[in-house]
Amino acid sequence: MEQLKFGIALTENQTPEDDEKILSNDSDLPLAARMRPRNFDEYVGQQHLLAPGKLLRRAIDADRFSSIILSGPPGTGKTSLAELIALRTDSEFVRMSGVSSTVGDLRKVIERAVLRKSLNGRRTIVFVDELHRFSKSQQDSLLPDVENGKIRLIGATTHNPQFYIVGALLSRSLAFQLEALKPEDIRMLLSMALSDARGFPDKKIVLTEDTFDFLCTICEGDARRALNALELAVMTTEPAKDGTITVDRQIAEESVQRKFINYGQDGHYDSASAFIKSMRGSDPDAAVYWLAKMLHAGEDIRFIARRIVIFASEDIGNADPRALQLAVSAMQAIEMIGMPEARIILSHAVTYCATAPKSNASYLAIGEALEDVENDRVQPVPLHLRDPNSDGTRELQKKAESYKYPHSYDGHFVDQEYMRVPKVYYRPGTLGYEEKIRQRLAYWRNASNLPPIAEEEQ
């Protein structure tokens, strides 16, 4: 069984000292692997977790934990942190992959951990990268050995643990969210890579200030991406006559590849939620940004269009009845046009909906009415409103008040009962077209000798 120390695979016969030599001498390793922190002083970022007095730092310093779940975006230091925890607690570090490891692999690791502890008293930290890729049964198989102390588990995931880690394991773990690194953190890492012997030994490298600023912002808090870009820029730039390698902004831009958006199930729902809430908040710029993110990630344009149609009724409604027409037209148009032009149609609909007057009165009305029906507050249909084509209804209607045809009266309105127990469900607001509807309803209620809708009901 191999161990992993500082990202390097070691056999049982190798020692940490051998590992240090490998790290300092193997130029074939990627820069991000060579620059892995060797102690907490070299670890950059995540001070909300590792500053003195913070829970994670206290748990590490006191060596009191059984299982830790680290979640966060790629390149934020989850693996490096796990390695440092093993080093600080003098534990054996065994790395496994949530993609390729099996239950059989887990059992072998646990057997070795038990043997190791019995022989020399040394505990084992099992680090599972991409823990969310373990099946439910695989995650469940870890529980007994975590509880009885045979192993100490550190799991890493880019997904929300609440959705992807089984509840039993999560409840037995300390869970911590790592954040994307700040630009000043990325700058510190790049500076270390340029000055440290593990970075570019025997090379004289100059980065312009503009290049530093570019790499610190374009990599969006991903340390691995920043270091990979720096390494590519350095290794593909022709040195000057004096041997100096100057990396300018243009070279840096060419060395940064387009970032693939992390857009799994969480990204799908979170981005859609932000998209809807931005339109509801009347922020067209934010709404268009989230639209762009979903399109860039390959989101189904029909899903986006359906959400806009729902939004037009749920959040705009009669404040601007044209919004639903526009949304439906957009949904039909993208089916005929397709991408990439469909993005223009979607942006048209999104910006209209985001800037339209808002009302959720229709949404609230049907919700309250359904609640009455579902709770058995069901009213019988008044006789004069029933279908007259039924024999039984026709006979009953002869003895009851006849239906009054509204179009036969002035203003196409007549006072008559439409519900045995009057109830207000629809309360139009004062924005957009609903202000006119509100005034019209007030007129009809007055003509029917009904009290005006109370202020708290509007």
N, C-alpha and C positions, 0 to 999 in steps of 0.2 A: 504494500500500500504506500502510495506517495503522500508526502505532506507538502503543504504550500506555505512558504515563509516569504513574505514580502513579494508575493506574486510569482515566485520561482519554485518550480517543482523540485523537491528534494527526495532522494531515496532514504531508506532507513539508516544508511551508513553515513550520510552527510550531516554536517553540523551547521549551526547558525553562522559560525565563522566562515565556513565554506560559502555560505549564502552571501555574506558580505563581499567576498572576493568576486563571486559571480556578478553581483550587482555592479561593482566598480570596474570590472574588466570586460564584460560582455557587451560590446557596442552594437551587437545585432538586436538586442532588446529594444523595444520602442522606448522613446524618451519618457513617456508616461509611466512605464514600468520601472525604468531606472530611477526616476525621481520619487518613487513612493516614500512617504515619510518614515524615518527610522525611530522617531519618538514623537511625543505630543508637542514638543517645541517646534517641530517641522510641519506639523499638521496645520493646514490653513482652513479657516472658516468654521462654521457650526458652533460659534461661541454661545449661542442660545442653549446649547446642550452641554458644552465642554468647559465653559468658564467655571472657575472655582465656585463651589456651592450649588451648582446645577445638579439635578437628579442623576443624570447619566454619569457625570464626572464623579459624584459621590459613590455611585454603585461600583464604578471601576476601581476607584482608589480603595474602597473598603473591601473589594473583591466579594461582593454580596449580590449575586444574581444567578439565575438558573437559565433564563432564556431571554434573548433580546431580539426584537424585530426592528430593523432599520429600513425605512421607506424614504423615497425621494427621487428626484430626476436623475438621469444618467450623469456621471462625471462629478458627483458631489462628494465622493470620498467614502462610500459605504464599505467597500472592500478594505481600503486602507485603514479605516477606523476599526474594523473587525480584527485586522492583523495587529494593530497597536494594543487592542484590549487583550489579545492573547499574550503579547509580549509583556504588558504591564502585570498581568496576573500569573505569569510564568506557566502558561498552559500550552499544551501541544495544539497546533493549528492544523486542522484538516479541512480542506476545501472540497465542496461537492457542488454539482450543477443541478439545478431544478429541471433542466432540459433533458439531460442524459442519464442521471443517476436513477437507480432502481431501488426497490425495497431490499433486494438482495445486497446491493452495495451498502445500504444503510446498516444492515445487520452485521456485515463484515467490519465496518468502521466502529460500530458499537462494541463488538467483541474485542477488537484491538484496544479500544479505550479502557475496557474493563481490565484487560491483561496489563496494560501500561500502568494503570493505577495500583494494581496489586503488586507489581514488581518494584516500582520506584515512587509510588504515591503521586505521580504527576497527572493532573486532570487534562481532559481533552475538550477543546472547543471545536465543535463541528459548524463550519460556516457553509450555509446553503445559499448560493447565489441564485437569484430569480426563484425565490421560494414559492411564488405564486404559481409557478409551472408544475409544482408537485400536485398530484391528485389528492383528493380528500383522504383516500386510504393511506397514501404515503405520509401525509401530514399527521394523520391519526397514529401511525406507527411510531412516531417520534415521542408521543405523549408519555408512555410509561418510563422510558429511559431518561427523559428530561425530569420527570417528577422524582425518580429515585436517585438522581444525581450521577447516573452513569456517564452522561455527557452534558455539556453546556452548549446550548444552541444559540447561534447568531444567524438570523435569516435576513436576507436583503431582497428588496422588491421595489420596482418602479411603480407599482400599483397601490391602490388604497387597501391596506390590510383588512379593513372592515368588510370588504367585499370578497377578498381573495384568500384570506387565511381563515381556517376553520375556527369557530368560536372557542372551542376547548383549548386550542393551542394559544390563541390570542389572549385568552383570559389568564394564562399562566406565564405571560411574557411581559416584559417592559417594552413598550412600543414608542419609537421616536421618529419624528419626521425631520429629515435633513432638507435644507433649503438650497436653492441654486446659489452658487458663490457670487459674491459682490464683485464689481469691477476691480476694486482695490485688492481683493483676494487673488484674482487672476493675475494682476500685475505682480504681486509678491511671488506667485508661483513661477511666472516667466523670468523674473529677475533671479530667482534661485537656480533655475535651469541654466541660465547663462553664466552664473558664477560658480556653481558647484562642480566638483571634479567628475561627478556622475553624469553631468549634462553633455557638454561638448569639449572634452579635454583637448588641449593643444590647438584649439581654434580661437581666433580673435573675431568676435561677432559684435556688430553694432546694430542696434535697433533704433530707428528714429522715433521721436516722441509721438509722431502721428501714427506710427505702426503699433506702438504700445496701446494707444487709445483705441485703435481699431480692433485689435485682438481682444482687448478687455471687454468690449461691448458686443462684438459680433458673435462671440461664443456663448452668450446668454447663460453664463454661470456654469458652463460645462468645462471643468478643468482638463479632462482628457482631450476634448476637442481643441482647446487652446494649445496644449502641449504638442499634439499631433500636427497642428498647423505650423507651429514654430519649427518643429523638426523638419517638416517637408520644405519649408522656406529656406532653412539653413543648408540642408543637404542638397538642394537643387540650385543654389546660387553660386555663380562662378566667383572665386576670390579675386580681389584686386592684386596688383603686383606685390604689395607688401604683405599679402596673405589675409587681409581683412575681408570679412564677409559682411556686407551691408545689406540689411533687410529693410526695404522701404515699403511704403503703403501699397504700391502696386503689386509687389511680390507677395505681400501678406494676403491681399485680396484673392490672388490666383491660387493661394495655398489653402484657402478655407472653402471646403466643399459645402454645397447646400445642405442644410440640416434637415434630416428626416424628422417630421413631427411625431412625437410619442402620442399616438392616437388610438389607444385600445378602447375597451368598453368604457373606462373612466373618461377618456378624452371625448368620446362620442356624447355621453350624457352631460358631462360638465360643460362642454362647448355649446351644446344645444341650450342648456340652461342659461348660460351667460348671454347667448344670442337673444333669447326671448326676453330676458330681464332687461337687456339694454334697449330693446324696442319699447318695452313697457315703460321704461324710465325716460323715454323720449330723447335718447342719445343716438342719433343716426351714425355718428363716427364709430362708436363702440360696436354698434350692431353690424356695420359693414366690416369691421375688423374681424369679428367672430365669424361672419359669413365667409370672409376670405380664408380664415384658418380652416374652416370645415371643407371648403372647396379644395384648398391646397392638400389637405389630408386625404382627399378622395371620397368625401362623404357623398352619399346618394343624393342627387339634386332633387329627386322626387320627395325624399324625406324632408328636405329643407322647405320645399314648396308647400307641403302639407302643413308644416308647422306655421308658416306664414298665413295660410288660409284659416287655421284654427285661431291664430292670434287676432286676425281681423274681426272675428266675431266675439271672441272672449274678452279682448282688451280694448277694442274700439267700438264695436257694435253700432248702435244708432247715432253715436256722436258724429260718425262719418260713414253712412251706409255705402259709399262708393268704395271703401277700403276692401270689403268682401268681394265686390265685383272685380277690382283690380287684382286681388290675390288669386281668385279663381282663374282669371285670364292669364296670369303669370304661370300658374300651374299647368294650364293647357298649352301655353306657348313653349315652355321648356321641353315638353314631350315632342313637339314638332321640330324644335331648333337643335336641342342638345348642346353639349359643351363643345368649344369654350364660350360660344356666344351666350349661352344660357346664363352665364354669370352676370351679364348686363341686365337681363330681364329680372333676375333675382334681386340685384342691387336696386333696381327701379322700385320693385315692390317693397323691399325692406326700408328704403329711405322714406317712401310715402307713409308706410305704417308707423315708423318711428316718429314722424313729425305730425301725424294726425292727432286730433283731439281724442282723448281717451275716455272710455266708459266700460265698466264691467257689469252694468245694470242687467243686461240680458242674461249674462252668465249667472249672476246671483239669483235672478228671478226663477230660472228653471231649476236651480239647486234647491231653493226653498219649496217650490211646488212639488218636486220629486220627494222631498223629505216628508211633506204632508201625506202624499199618496202612500209612500212606503211605511209610514207609521199609522196606517189605517184611518187616517182622517179623510176618507173618501166620501165625496158628496154625490148624491144621485143627480142625474141629468134632469133639470126642470122639464115639465111636460111640454111646454110650448117650444122647447128647443129640440125635442126628440124627432127622429125620422118619421114623417107622417105616412110613409108607405106601409108601415106595419099595421095590421088589423087592430091589434090590441091598443096601439098608440093612438090610432085614429079615433077609436071610441072614447079613450080617456081625454083626448084633446077637445072633444066636443063639449065636455063638462068643465074644461079649464080655460084660462085666458089664452087667446090666440096669439100666435107669433106676430110681432109687428115688424114689417119689412122696412129697415132704416132708409132705404133709398126713396121711400114714399113720403118722407118727412123733410122739413127744412133743414138744410145743413147736413143732410144724409145721416142724421142722428135722431134716435128716439130713446127715451128713458124706459128701460125694461130690465127685468132680472136675468142675468146670465149665470149666476152662481147663488145657490141658496144661502150660503154664509159668505158675505163679502170678505175678501182678503186681498191685501195689497202685496203683490210680488214684484212688479216692475216699478222701479223708482228711477226715472230718468234723471240724469245729472244736468248740469248747467253749461256744459261745454258743447261747442259745435251744434249740430242739428238737433241734439237732444234737448236743447233749450226750447226750441219750437215745439217739440213733442211734449215737454213738460207743461208748457203753456196751454196746449191743446187739451191735455188730460185734465188740467185744472178747470178749464171751461166746461168740459163734459161732466166732471164731478159736481160742479156747481149746478148745472142744468138738471142733474139727477138728485139734487138735494142731499148730496153726500158731503161730509166734511172734507176740507182740503187735506192732502197727505201731510202728516206731521213732519216737522223739520228733521227729526231724527230718522225718518223713513226715506228722506230724499237723498 
